[in-house]
Amino acid sequence: MPRIRTCATSAPTAPSLDATLELAVRDGYAKVTVEGITQAAGVGKQTIYRWWPSKAAVILEALNDRTGPFSGVPDTGDITVEKLSKPVA
């Protein structure tokens, strides 16, 4: 089972998240690699995989770290209402 982190800014995760977001913005998701993240962040591949199971997980956490998790549509139990709802700010 993957380990759940309690702090997004724990060392060495902050440099890794910053580097990941920079690469994703510059190169796009498809061109980002774990190897590229490790080089840009100055960490080893083992460090990345210790904290995240995949490239997608690193990118998602980098986005959440910068913007906060998405919570735009409340879960009302009625998909029709949720589909028509405006995102909550």
PDB file with one MODEL, atoms N, CA, C and O in Angstrom:
MODEL        1
ATOM      1  N   MET A   1       0.846  -1.180   0.000  1.00  0.00           N
ATOM      2  CA  MET A   1       0.000   0.000   0.000  1.00  0.00           C
ATOM      3  C   MET A   1       0.893   1.246   0.000  1.00  0.00           C
ATOM      4  O   MET A   1       1.861   1.300   0.759  1.00  0.00           O
ATOM      5  N   PRO A   2       0.588   2.254  -0.839  1.00  0.00           N
ATOM      6  CA  PRO A   2       1.408   3.460  -0.893  1.00  0.00           C
ATOM      7  C   PRO A   2       1.358   4.214   0.433  1.00  0.00           C
ATOM      8  O   PRO A   2       0.333   4.252   1.114  1.00  0.00           O
ATOM      9  N   ARG A   3       2.478   4.803   0.771  1.00  0.00           N
ATOM     10  CA  ARG A   3       2.566   5.597   1.990  1.00  0.00           C
ATOM     11  C   ARG A   3       1.881   6.935   1.767  1.00  0.00           C
ATOM     12  O   ARG A   3       2.060   7.557   0.720  1.00  0.00           O
ATOM     13  N   ILE A   4       1.110   7.377   2.727  1.00  0.00           N
ATOM     14  CA  ILE A   4       0.428   8.666   2.631  1.00  0.00           C
ATOM     15  C   ILE A   4       1.274   9.702   3.353  1.00  0.00           C
ATOM     16  O   ILE A   4       1.602   9.546   4.529  1.00  0.00           O
ATOM     17  N   ARG A   5       1.617  10.751   2.637  1.00  0.00           N
ATOM     18  CA  ARG A   5       2.427  11.807   3.221  1.00  0.00           C
ATOM     19  C   ARG A   5       1.535  12.772   3.976  1.00  0.00           C
ATOM     20  O   ARG A   5       0.374  12.974   3.618  1.00  0.00           O
ATOM     21  N   THR A   6       2.077  13.356   5.004  1.00  0.00           N
ATOM     22  CA  THR A   6       1.297  14.281   5.808  1.00  0.00           C
ATOM     23  C   THR A   6       1.620  15.739   5.521  1.00  0.00           C
ATOM     24  O   THR A   6       0.867  16.625   5.927  1.00  0.00           O
ATOM     25  N   CYS A   7       2.717  16.005   4.836  1.00  0.00           N
ATOM     26  CA  CYS A   7       3.126  17.389   4.597  1.00  0.00           C
ATOM     27  C   CYS A   7       3.711  17.519   3.202  1.00  0.00           C
ATOM     28  O   CYS A   7       4.719  16.887   2.884  1.00  0.00           O
ATOM     29  N   ALA A   8       3.085  18.330   2.375  1.00  0.00           N
ATOM     30  CA  ALA A   8       3.528  18.461   0.990  1.00  0.00           C
ATOM     31  C   ALA A   8       4.852  19.194   0.857  1.00  0.00           C
ATOM     32  O   ALA A   8       5.490  19.129  -0.193  1.00  0.00           O
ATOM     33  N   THR A   9       5.270  19.883   1.895  1.00  0.00           N
ATOM     34  CA  THR A   9       6.510  20.648   1.787  1.00  0.00           C
ATOM     35  C   THR A   9       7.676  19.974   2.493  1.00  0.00           C
ATOM     36  O   THR A   9       8.703  20.613   2.719  1.00  0.00           O
ATOM     37  N   SER A  10       7.543  18.705   2.848  1.00  0.00           N
ATOM     38  CA  SER A  10       8.642  17.979   3.492  1.00  0.00           C
ATOM     39  C   SER A  10       9.820  17.898   2.540  1.00  0.00           C
ATOM     40  O   SER A  10       9.650  17.680   1.341  1.00  0.00           O
ATOM     41  N   ALA A  11      11.037  18.079   3.093  1.00  0.00           N
ATOM     42  CA  ALA A  11      12.226  17.916   2.265  1.00  0.00           C
ATOM     43  C   ALA A  11      12.373  16.446   1.954  1.00  0.00           C
ATOM     44  O   ALA A  11      12.126  15.646   2.855  1.00  0.00           O
ATOM     45  N   PRO A  12      12.742  16.021   0.792  1.00  0.00           N
ATOM     46  CA  PRO A  12      13.079  16.795  -0.395  1.00  0.00           C
ATOM     47  C   PRO A  12      11.924  16.963  -1.377  1.00  0.00           C
ATOM     48  O   PRO A  12      12.152  17.175  -2.568  1.00  0.00           O
ATOM     49  N   THR A  13      10.691  16.872  -0.893  1.00  0.00           N
ATOM     50  CA  THR A  13       9.561  16.914  -1.820  1.00  0.00           C
ATOM     51  C   THR A  13       9.320  18.282  -2.438  1.00  0.00           C
ATOM     52  O   THR A  13       8.926  18.363  -3.602  1.00  0.00           O
ATOM     53  N   ALA A  14       9.544  19.356  -1.696  1.00  0.00           N
ATOM     54  CA  ALA A  14       9.275  20.693  -2.241  1.00  0.00           C
ATOM     55  C   ALA A  14      10.069  20.973  -3.519  1.00  0.00           C
ATOM     56  O   ALA A  14       9.473  21.421  -4.499  1.00  0.00           O
ATOM     57  N   PRO A  15      11.386  20.731  -3.557  1.00  0.00           N
ATOM     58  CA  PRO A  15      12.111  20.950  -4.814  1.00  0.00           C
ATOM     59  C   PRO A  15      11.620  20.034  -5.936  1.00  0.00           C
ATOM     60  O   PRO A  15      11.593  20.427  -7.103  1.00  0.00           O
ATOM     61  N   SER A  16      11.238  18.826  -5.574  1.00  0.00           N
ATOM     62  CA  SER A  16      10.735  17.888  -6.586  1.00  0.00           C
ATOM     63  C   SER A  16       9.424  18.377  -7.175  1.00  0.00           C
ATOM     64  O   SER A  16       9.218  18.300  -8.386  1.00  0.00           O
ATOM     65  N   LEU A  17       8.542  18.878  -6.330  1.00  0.00           N
ATOM     66  CA  LEU A  17       7.256  19.381  -6.813  1.00  0.00           C
ATOM     67  C   LEU A  17       7.443  20.632  -7.662  1.00  0.00           C
ATOM     68  O   LEU A  17       6.793  20.783  -8.697  1.00  0.00           O
ATOM     69  N   ASP A  18       8.322  21.525  -7.235  1.00  0.00           N
ATOM     70  CA  ASP A  18       8.596  22.734  -8.019  1.00  0.00           C
ATOM     71  C   ASP A  18       9.149  22.377  -9.398  1.00  0.00           C
ATOM     72  O   ASP A  18       8.704  22.913 -10.413  1.00  0.00           O
ATOM     73  N   ALA A  19      10.120  21.469  -9.421  1.00  0.00           N
ATOM     74  CA  ALA A  19      10.723  21.050 -10.689  1.00  0.00           C
ATOM     75  C   ALA A  19       9.697  20.373 -11.584  1.00  0.00           C
ATOM     76  O   ALA A  19       9.678  20.596 -12.794  1.00  0.00           O
ATOM     77  N   THR A  20       8.843  19.545 -10.987  1.00  0.00           N
ATOM     78  CA  THR A  20       7.817  18.840 -11.757  1.00  0.00           C
ATOM     79  C   THR A  20       6.862  19.817 -12.428  1.00  0.00           C
ATOM     80  O   THR A  20       6.551  19.681 -13.611  1.00  0.00           O
ATOM     81  N   LEU A  21       6.405  20.792 -11.673  1.00  0.00           N
ATOM     82  CA  LEU A  21       5.473  21.766 -12.235  1.00  0.00           C
ATOM     83  C   LEU A  21       6.128  22.593 -13.335  1.00  0.00           C
ATOM     84  O   LEU A  21       5.504  22.864 -14.362  1.00  0.00           O
ATOM     85  N   GLU A  22       7.368  22.992 -13.132  1.00  0.00           N
ATOM     86  CA  GLU A  22       8.082  23.750 -14.170  1.00  0.00           C
ATOM     87  C   GLU A  22       8.199  22.934 -15.452  1.00  0.00           C
ATOM     88  O   GLU A  22       7.971  23.451 -16.545  1.00  0.00           O
ATOM     89  N   LEU A  23       8.556  21.659 -15.317  1.00  0.00           N
ATOM     90  CA  LEU A  23       8.686  20.798 -16.500  1.00  0.00           C
ATOM     91  C   LEU A  23       7.339  20.592 -17.185  1.00  0.00           C
ATOM     92  O   LEU A  23       7.255  20.627 -18.413  1.00  0.00           O
ATOM     93  N   ALA A  24       6.295  20.378 -16.404  1.00  0.00           N
ATOM     94  CA  ALA A  24       4.966  20.147 -16.985  1.00  0.00           C
ATOM     95  C   ALA A  24       4.466  21.372 -17.745  1.00  0.00           C
ATOM     96  O   ALA A  24       3.871  21.253 -18.816  1.00  0.00           O
ATOM     97  N   VAL A  25       4.715  22.546 -17.177  1.00  0.00           N
ATOM     98  CA  VAL A  25       4.293  23.782 -17.849  1.00  0.00           C
ATOM     99  C   VAL A  25       5.118  24.007 -19.114  1.00  0.00           C
ATOM    100  O   VAL A  25       4.576  24.360 -20.162  1.00  0.00           O
ATOM    101  N   ARG A  26       6.410  23.803 -19.012  1.00  0.00           N
ATOM    102  CA  ARG A  26       7.309  24.054 -20.148  1.00  0.00           C
ATOM    103  C   ARG A  26       7.154  23.027 -21.264  1.00  0.00           C
ATOM    104  O   ARG A  26       7.074  23.381 -22.440  1.00  0.00           O
ATOM    105  N   ASP A  27       7.112  21.735 -20.880  1.00  0.00           N
ATOM    106  CA  ASP A  27       7.174  20.673 -21.886  1.00  0.00           C
ATOM    107  C   ASP A  27       5.857  19.958 -22.150  1.00  0.00           C
ATOM    108  O   ASP A  27       5.711  19.295 -23.176  1.00  0.00           O
ATOM    109  N   GLY A  28       4.899  20.082 -21.243  1.00  0.00           N
ATOM    110  CA  GLY A  28       3.650  19.347 -21.364  1.00  0.00           C
ATOM    111  C   GLY A  28       3.762  17.976 -20.706  1.00  0.00           C
ATOM    112  O   GLY A  28       4.854  17.420 -20.590  1.00  0.00           O
ATOM    113  N   TYR A  29       2.635  17.444 -20.282  1.00  0.00           N
ATOM    114  CA  TYR A  29       2.593  16.188 -19.533  1.00  0.00           C
ATOM    115  C   TYR A  29       3.305  15.049 -20.253  1.00  0.00           C
ATOM    116  O   TYR A  29       4.100  14.336 -19.642  1.00  0.00           O
ATOM    117  N   ALA A  30       3.034  14.873 -21.518  1.00  0.00           N
ATOM    118  CA  ALA A  30       3.563  13.728 -22.263  1.00  0.00           C
ATOM    119  C   ALA A  30       5.086  13.695 -22.298  1.00  0.00           C
ATOM    120  O   ALA A  30       5.680  12.618 -22.358  1.00  0.00           O
ATOM    121  N   LYS A  31       5.718  14.850 -22.261  1.00  0.00           N
ATOM    122  CA  LYS A  31       7.179  14.894 -22.353  1.00  0.00           C
ATOM    123  C   LYS A  31       7.881  14.873 -20.999  1.00  0.00           C
ATOM    124  O   LYS A  31       9.104  14.745 -20.942  1.00  0.00           O
ATOM    125  N   VAL A  32       7.129  14.998 -19.915  1.00  0.00           N
ATOM    126  CA  VAL A  32       7.748  14.939 -18.588  1.00  0.00           C
ATOM    127  C   VAL A  32       8.084  13.488 -18.275  1.00  0.00           C
ATOM    128  O   VAL A  32       7.277  12.588 -18.509  1.00  0.00           O
ATOM    129  N   THR A  33       9.284  13.270 -17.743  1.00  0.00           N
ATOM    130  CA  THR A  33       9.704  11.932 -17.328  1.00  0.00           C
ATOM    131  C   THR A  33      10.199  11.994 -15.890  1.00  0.00           C
ATOM    132  O   THR A  33      10.582  13.057 -15.400  1.00  0.00           O
ATOM    133  N   VAL A  34      10.189  10.864 -15.230  1.00  0.00           N
ATOM    134  CA  VAL A  34      10.732  10.810 -13.876  1.00  0.00           C
ATOM    135  C   VAL A  34      12.211  11.161 -13.913  1.00  0.00           C
ATOM    136  O   VAL A  34      12.709  11.840 -13.015  1.00  0.00           O
ATOM    137  N   GLU A  35      12.912  10.707 -14.936  1.00  0.00           N
ATOM    138  CA  GLU A  35      14.329  11.049 -15.071  1.00  0.00           C
ATOM    139  C   GLU A  35      14.516  12.558 -15.184  1.00  0.00           C
ATOM    140  O   GLU A  35      15.427  13.118 -14.574  1.00  0.00           O
ATOM    141  N   GLY A  36      13.668  13.210 -15.953  1.00  0.00           N
ATOM    142  CA  GLY A  36      13.737  14.664 -16.094  1.00  0.00           C
ATOM    143  C   GLY A  36      13.460  15.372 -14.777  1.00  0.00           C
ATOM    144  O   GLY A  36      14.107  16.366 -14.447  1.00  0.00           O
ATOM    145  N   ILE A  37      12.493  14.853 -14.026  1.00  0.00           N
ATOM    146  CA  ILE A  37      12.184  15.434 -12.717  1.00  0.00           C
ATOM    147  C   ILE A  37      13.385  15.312 -11.788  1.00  0.00           C
ATOM    148  O   ILE A  37      13.738  16.266 -11.095  1.00  0.00           O
ATOM    149  N   THR A  38      14.014  14.138 -11.775  1.00  0.00           N
ATOM    150  CA  THR A  38      15.158  13.935 -10.878  1.00  0.00           C
ATOM    151  C   THR A  38      16.301  14.873 -11.231  1.00  0.00           C
ATOM    152  O   THR A  38      16.943  15.431 -10.342  1.00  0.00           O
ATOM    153  N   GLN A  39      16.560  15.050 -12.518  1.00  0.00           N
ATOM    154  CA  GLN A  39      17.640  15.958 -12.936  1.00  0.00           C
ATOM    155  C   GLN A  39      17.319  17.399 -12.555  1.00  0.00           C
ATOM    156  O   GLN A  39      18.175  18.113 -12.032  1.00  0.00           O
ATOM    157  N   ALA A  40      16.086  17.824 -12.818  1.00  0.00           N
ATOM    158  CA  ALA A  40      15.713  19.210 -12.528  1.00  0.00           C
ATOM    159  C   ALA A  40      15.675  19.494 -11.030  1.00  0.00           C
ATOM    160  O   ALA A  40      15.990  20.605 -10.603  1.00  0.00           O
ATOM    161  N   ALA A  41      15.293  18.502 -10.232  1.00  0.00           N
ATOM    162  CA  ALA A  41      15.173  18.697  -8.786  1.00  0.00           C
ATOM    163  C   ALA A  41      16.464  18.405  -8.046  1.00  0.00           C
ATOM    164  O   ALA A  41      16.618  18.777  -6.883  1.00  0.00           O
ATOM    165  N   GLY A  42      17.401  17.732  -8.726  1.00  0.00           N
ATOM    166  CA  GLY A  42      18.659  17.380  -8.079  1.00  0.00           C
ATOM    167  C   GLY A  42      18.505  16.274  -7.043  1.00  0.00           C
ATOM    168  O   GLY A  42      19.202  16.253  -6.029  1.00  0.00           O
ATOM    169  N   VAL A  43      17.579  15.353  -7.315  1.00  0.00           N
ATOM    170  CA  VAL A  43      17.363  14.217  -6.416  1.00  0.00           C
ATOM    171  C   VAL A  43      17.503  12.929  -7.212  1.00  0.00           C
ATOM    172  O   VAL A  43      17.538  12.950  -8.442  1.00  0.00           O
ATOM    173  N   GLY A  44      17.582  11.818  -6.509  1.00  0.00           N
ATOM    174  CA  GLY A  44      17.675  10.525  -7.168  1.00  0.00           C
ATOM    175  C   GLY A  44      16.308   9.963  -7.516  1.00  0.00           C
ATOM    176  O   GLY A  44      15.290  10.368  -6.954  1.00  0.00           O
ATOM    177  N   LYS A  45      16.303   9.027  -8.448  1.00  0.00           N
ATOM    178  CA  LYS A  45      15.060   8.383  -8.868  1.00  0.00           C
ATOM    179  C   LYS A  45      14.379   7.695  -7.687  1.00  0.00           C
ATOM    180  O   LYS A  45      13.152   7.691  -7.583  1.00  0.00           O
ATOM    181  N   GLN A  46      15.179   7.117  -6.805  1.00  0.00           N
ATOM    182  CA  GLN A  46      14.635   6.445  -5.635  1.00  0.00           C
ATOM    183  C   GLN A  46      13.838   7.418  -4.764  1.00  0.00           C
ATOM    184  O   GLN A  46      12.821   7.040  -4.183  1.00  0.00           O
ATOM    185  N   THR A  47      14.291   8.651  -4.673  1.00  0.00           N
ATOM    186  CA  THR A  47      13.575   9.661  -3.881  1.00  0.00           C
ATOM    187  C   THR A  47      12.189   9.904  -4.437  1.00  0.00           C
ATOM    188  O   THR A  47      11.216   9.988  -3.687  1.00  0.00           O
ATOM    189  N   ILE A  48      12.097  10.017  -5.752  1.00  0.00           N
ATOM    190  CA  ILE A  48      10.786  10.242  -6.370  1.00  0.00           C
ATOM    191  C   ILE A  48       9.863   9.068  -6.078  1.00  0.00           C
ATOM    192  O   ILE A  48       8.732   9.257  -5.633  1.00  0.00           O
ATOM    193  N   TYR A  49      10.350   7.852  -6.331  1.00  0.00           N
ATOM    194  CA  TYR A  49       9.498   6.675  -6.140  1.00  0.00           C
ATOM    195  C   TYR A  49       9.237   6.371  -4.669  1.00  0.00           C
ATOM    196  O   TYR A  49       8.297   5.637  -4.360  1.00  0.00           O
ATOM    197  N   ARG A  50      10.028   6.906  -3.764  1.00  0.00           N
ATOM    198  CA  ARG A  50       9.751   6.750  -2.335  1.00  0.00           C
ATOM    199  C   ARG A  50       8.488   7.523  -1.961  1.00  0.00           C
ATOM    200  O   ARG A  50       7.711   7.095  -1.107  1.00  0.00           O
ATOM    201  N   TRP A  51       8.301   8.663  -2.611  1.00  0.00           N
ATOM    202  CA  TRP A  51       7.167   9.529  -2.265  1.00  0.00           C
ATOM    203  C   TRP A  51       5.961   9.359  -3.175  1.00  0.00           C
ATOM    204  O   TRP A  51       4.826   9.527  -2.728  1.00  0.00           O
ATOM    205  N   TRP A  52       6.186   9.026  -4.450  1.00  0.00           N
ATOM    206  CA  TRP A  52       5.083   8.932  -5.419  1.00  0.00           C
ATOM    207  C   TRP A  52       5.213   7.658  -6.250  1.00  0.00           C
ATOM    208  O   TRP A  52       6.326   7.262  -6.596  1.00  0.00           O
ATOM    209  N   PRO A  53       4.093   7.011  -6.575  1.00  0.00           N
ATOM    210  CA  PRO A  53       4.157   5.770  -7.340  1.00  0.00           C
ATOM    211  C   PRO A  53       4.332   5.967  -8.847  1.00  0.00           C
ATOM    212  O   PRO A  53       4.668   5.019  -9.557  1.00  0.00           O
ATOM    213  N   SER A  54       4.108   7.189  -9.344  1.00  0.00           N
ATOM    214  CA  SER A  54       4.159   7.398 -10.793  1.00  0.00           C
ATOM    215  C   SER A  54       4.372   8.870 -11.125  1.00  0.00           C
ATOM    216  O   SER A  54       4.269   9.745 -10.265  1.00  0.00           O
ATOM    217  N   LYS A  55       4.668   9.114 -12.383  1.00  0.00           N
ATOM    218  CA  LYS A  55       4.803  10.488 -12.884  1.00  0.00           C
ATOM    219  C   LYS A  55       3.494  11.246 -12.676  1.00  0.00           C
ATOM    220  O   LYS A  55       3.503  12.406 -12.265  1.00  0.00           O
ATOM    221  N   ALA A  56       2.384  10.599 -12.957  1.00  0.00           N
ATOM    222  CA  ALA A  56       1.076  11.245 -12.810  1.00  0.00           C
ATOM    223  C   ALA A  56       0.843  11.687 -11.368  1.00  0.00           C
ATOM    224  O   ALA A  56       0.303  12.767 -11.130  1.00  0.00           O
ATOM    225  N   ALA A  57       1.242  10.865 -10.417  1.00  0.00           N
ATOM    226  CA  ALA A  57       1.057  11.203  -9.002  1.00  0.00           C
ATOM    227  C   ALA A  57       1.889  12.413  -8.600  1.00  0.00           C
ATOM    228  O   ALA A  57       1.433  13.249  -7.820  1.00  0.00           O
ATOM    229  N   VAL A  58       3.105  12.513  -9.128  1.00  0.00           N
ATOM    230  CA  VAL A  58       3.962  13.669  -8.812  1.00  0.00           C
ATOM    231  C   VAL A  58       3.342  14.936  -9.393  1.00  0.00           C
ATOM    232  O   VAL A  58       3.270  15.962  -8.717  1.00  0.00           O
ATOM    233  N   ILE A  59       2.899  14.864 -10.634  1.00  0.00           N
ATOM    234  CA  ILE A  59       2.313  16.037 -11.290  1.00  0.00           C
ATOM    235  C   ILE A  59       1.032  16.462 -10.581  1.00  0.00           C
ATOM    236  O   ILE A  59       0.815  17.653 -10.359  1.00  0.00           O
ATOM    237  N   LEU A  60       0.187  15.509 -10.225  1.00  0.00           N
ATOM    238  CA  LEU A  60      -1.054  15.842  -9.522  1.00  0.00           C
ATOM    239  C   LEU A  60      -0.752  16.515  -8.187  1.00  0.00           C
ATOM    240  O   LEU A  60      -1.380  17.516  -7.844  1.00  0.00           O
ATOM    241  N   GLU A  61       0.200  15.978  -7.433  1.00  0.00           N
ATOM    242  CA  GLU A  61       0.529  16.606  -6.162  1.00  0.00           C
ATOM    243  C   GLU A  61       1.153  17.980  -6.363  1.00  0.00           C
ATOM    244  O   GLU A  61       0.903  18.893  -5.577  1.00  0.00           O
ATOM    245  N   ALA A  62       1.957  18.136  -7.401  1.00  0.00           N
ATOM    246  CA  ALA A  62       2.550  19.448  -7.679  1.00  0.00           C
ATOM    247  C   ALA A  62       1.449  20.470  -7.956  1.00  0.00           C
ATOM    248  O   ALA A  62       1.514  21.601  -7.474  1.00  0.00           O
ATOM    249  N   LEU A  63       0.451  20.078  -8.721  1.00  0.00           N
ATOM    250  CA  LEU A  63      -0.673  20.978  -9.000  1.00  0.00           C
ATOM    251  C   LEU A  63      -1.472  21.266  -7.736  1.00  0.00           C
ATOM    252  O   LEU A  63      -1.820  22.417  -7.469  1.00  0.00           O
ATOM    253  N   ASN A  64      -1.766  20.225  -6.954  1.00  0.00           N
ATOM    254  CA  ASN A  64      -2.506  20.420  -5.707  1.00  0.00           C
ATOM    255  C   ASN A  64      -1.728  21.276  -4.719  1.00  0.00           C
ATOM    256  O   ASN A  64      -2.313  22.085  -3.999  1.00  0.00           O
ATOM    257  N   ASP A  65      -0.420  21.103  -4.685  1.00  0.00           N
ATOM    258  CA  ASP A  65       0.415  21.886  -3.783  1.00  0.00           C
ATOM    259  C   ASP A  65       0.358  23.366  -4.134  1.00  0.00           C
ATOM    260  O   ASP A  65       0.360  24.220  -3.248  1.00  0.00           O
ATOM    261  N   ARG A  66       0.308  23.662  -5.413  1.00  0.00           N
ATOM    262  CA  ARG A  66       0.298  25.044  -5.875  1.00  0.00           C
ATOM    263  C   ARG A  66      -1.100  25.657  -5.826  1.00  0.00           C
ATOM    264  O   ARG A  66      -1.244  26.837  -5.504  1.00  0.00           O
ATOM    265  N   THR A  67      -2.136  24.868  -6.142  1.00  0.00           N
ATOM    266  CA  THR A  67      -3.481  25.428  -6.281  1.00  0.00           C
ATOM    267  C   THR A  67      -4.469  24.970  -5.222  1.00  0.00           C
ATOM    268  O   THR A  67      -5.518  25.590  -5.048  1.00  0.00           O
ATOM    269  N   GLY A  68      -4.154  23.906  -4.518  1.00  0.00           N
ATOM    270  CA  GLY A  68      -5.106  23.306  -3.585  1.00  0.00           C
ATOM    271  C   GLY A  68      -5.931  22.265  -4.324  1.00  0.00           C
ATOM    272  O   GLY A  68      -6.109  22.361  -5.538  1.00  0.00           O
ATOM    273  N   PRO A  69      -6.434  21.276  -3.605  1.00  0.00           N
ATOM    274  CA  PRO A  69      -7.215  20.231  -4.261  1.00  0.00           C
ATOM    275  C   PRO A  69      -8.534  20.776  -4.805  1.00  0.00           C
ATOM    276  O   PRO A  69      -9.095  21.725  -4.258  1.00  0.00           O
ATOM    277  N   PHE A  70      -9.017  20.176  -5.873  1.00  0.00           N
ATOM    278  CA  PHE A  70     -10.273  20.597  -6.489  1.00  0.00           C
ATOM    279  C   PHE A  70     -11.431  20.196  -5.597  1.00  0.00           C
ATOM    280  O   PHE A  70     -11.533  19.047  -5.167  1.00  0.00           O
ATOM    281  N   SER A  71     -12.291  21.141  -5.327  1.00  0.00           N
ATOM    282  CA  SER A  71     -13.498  20.845  -4.554  1.00  0.00           C
ATOM    283  C   SER A  71     -14.647  21.670  -5.111  1.00  0.00           C
ATOM    284  O   SER A  71     -15.461  22.205  -4.357  1.00  0.00           O
ATOM    285  N   GLY A  72     -14.708  21.770  -6.419  1.00  0.00           N
ATOM    286  CA  GLY A  72     -15.653  22.662  -7.064  1.00  0.00           C
ATOM    287  C   GLY A  72     -17.098  22.239  -7.067  1.00  0.00           C
ATOM    288  O   GLY A  72     -17.975  23.103  -7.082  1.00  0.00           O
ATOM    289  N   VAL A  73     -17.393  20.955  -7.053  1.00  0.00           N
ATOM    290  CA  VAL A  73     -18.772  20.507  -7.127  1.00  0.00           C
ATOM    291  C   VAL A  73     -19.056  19.654  -5.892  1.00  0.00           C
ATOM    292  O   VAL A  73     -18.387  18.645  -5.667  1.00  0.00           O
ATOM    293  N   PRO A  74     -20.045  20.054  -5.092  1.00  0.00           N
ATOM    294  CA  PRO A  74     -20.360  19.270  -3.907  1.00  0.00           C
ATOM    295  C   PRO A  74     -20.970  17.922  -4.292  1.00  0.00           C
ATOM    296  O   PRO A  74     -21.656  17.810  -5.307  1.00  0.00           O
ATOM    297  N   ASP A  75     -20.716  16.910  -3.481  1.00  0.00           N
ATOM    298  CA  ASP A  75     -21.290  15.588  -3.715  1.00  0.00           C
ATOM    299  C   ASP A  75     -22.657  15.539  -3.063  1.00  0.00           C
ATOM    300  O   ASP A  75     -22.774  15.362  -1.850  1.00  0.00           O
ATOM    301  N   THR A  76     -23.704  15.701  -3.887  1.00  0.00           N
ATOM    302  CA  THR A  76     -25.072  15.725  -3.369  1.00  0.00           C
ATOM    303  C   THR A  76     -25.737  14.354  -3.449  1.00  0.00           C
ATOM    304  O   THR A  76     -26.804  14.136  -2.877  1.00  0.00           O
ATOM    305  N   GLY A  77     -25.097  13.438  -4.162  1.00  0.00           N
ATOM    306  CA  GLY A  77     -25.710  12.130  -4.365  1.00  0.00           C
ATOM    307  C   GLY A  77     -26.616  12.105  -5.582  1.00  0.00           C
ATOM    308  O   GLY A  77     -27.162  11.056  -5.924  1.00  0.00           O
ATOM    309  N   ASP A  78     -26.785  13.247  -6.245  1.00  0.00           N
ATOM    310  CA  ASP A  78     -27.640  13.339  -7.433  1.00  0.00           C
ATOM    311  C   ASP A  78     -26.795  13.877  -8.585  1.00  0.00           C
ATOM    312  O   ASP A  78     -26.485  15.068  -8.627  1.00  0.00           O
ATOM    313  N   ILE A  79     -26.428  13.011  -9.511  1.00  0.00           N
ATOM    314  CA  ILE A  79     -25.540  13.400 -10.614  1.00  0.00           C
ATOM    315  C   ILE A  79     -26.145  14.496 -11.478  1.00  0.00           C
ATOM    316  O   ILE A  79     -25.414  15.318 -12.029  1.00  0.00           O
ATOM    317  N   THR A  80     -27.465  14.520 -11.605  1.00  0.00           N
ATOM    318  CA  THR A  80     -28.122  15.556 -12.405  1.00  0.00           C
ATOM    319  C   THR A  80     -27.886  16.934 -11.788  1.00  0.00           C
ATOM    320  O   THR A  80     -27.570  17.889 -12.497  1.00  0.00           O
ATOM    321  N   VAL A  81     -28.038  17.033 -10.486  1.00  0.00           N
ATOM    322  CA  VAL A  81     -27.820  18.306  -9.792  1.00  0.00           C
ATOM    323  C   VAL A  81     -26.352  18.698  -9.884  1.00  0.00           C
ATOM    324  O   VAL A  81     -26.027  19.855 -10.149  1.00  0.00           O
ATOM    325  N   GLU A  82     -25.466  17.731  -9.664  1.00  0.00           N
ATOM    326  CA  GLU A  82     -24.031  18.018  -9.701  1.00  0.00           C
ATOM    327  C   GLU A  82     -23.591  18.457 -11.089  1.00  0.00           C
ATOM    328  O   GLU A  82     -22.753  19.349 -11.220  1.00  0.00           O
ATOM    329  N   LYS A  83     -24.142  17.847 -12.115  1.00  0.00           N
ATOM    330  CA  LYS A  83     -23.754  18.186 -13.487  1.00  0.00           C
ATOM    331  C   LYS A  83     -24.161  19.625 -13.816  1.00  0.00           C
ATOM    332  O   LYS A  83     -23.463  20.314 -14.561  1.00  0.00           O
ATOM    333  N   LEU A  84     -25.259  20.066 -13.278  1.00  0.00           N
ATOM    334  CA  LEU A  84     -25.756  21.408 -13.570  1.00  0.00           C
ATOM    335  C   LEU A  84     -25.239  22.470 -12.605  1.00  0.00           C
ATOM    336  O   LEU A  84     -25.433  23.665 -12.831  1.00  0.00           O
ATOM    337  N   SER A  85     -24.580  22.038 -11.529  1.00  0.00           N
ATOM    338  CA  SER A  85     -24.072  22.977 -10.523  1.00  0.00           C
ATOM    339  C   SER A  85     -22.899  23.768 -11.050  1.00  0.00           C
ATOM    340  O   SER A  85     -22.110  23.290 -11.865  1.00  0.00           O
ATOM    341  N   LYS A  86     -22.806  24.983 -10.569  1.00  0.00           N
ATOM    342  CA  LYS A  86     -21.627  25.795 -10.834  1.00  0.00           C
ATOM    343  C   LYS A  86     -20.568  25.432  -9.808  1.00  0.00           C
ATOM    344  O   LYS A  86     -20.910  25.110  -8.670  1.00  0.00           O
ATOM    345  N   PRO A  87     -19.295  25.475 -10.174  1.00  0.00           N
ATOM    346  CA  PRO A  87     -18.238  25.193  -9.195  1.00  0.00           C
ATOM    347  C   PRO A  87     -18.296  26.164  -8.022  1.00  0.00           C
ATOM    348  O   PRO A  87     -18.586  27.348  -8.191  1.00  0.00           O
ATOM    349  N   VAL A  88     -18.018  25.645  -6.839  1.00  0.00           N
ATOM    350  CA  VAL A  88     -17.973  26.457  -5.640  1.00  0.00           C
ATOM    351  C   VAL A  88     -16.602  27.096  -5.535  1.00  0.00           C
ATOM    352  O   VAL A  88     -15.588  26.408  -5.650  1.00  0.00           O
ATOM    353  N   ALA A  89     -16.556  28.400  -5.317  1.00  0.00           N
ATOM    354  CA  ALA A  89     -15.273  29.109  -5.227  1.00  0.00           C
ATOM    355  C   ALA A  89     -14.642  28.944  -3.893  1.00  0.00           C
ATOM    356  O   ALA A  89     -13.559  29.477  -3.652  1.00  0.00           O
TER     357      ALA A  89
ENDMDL
END
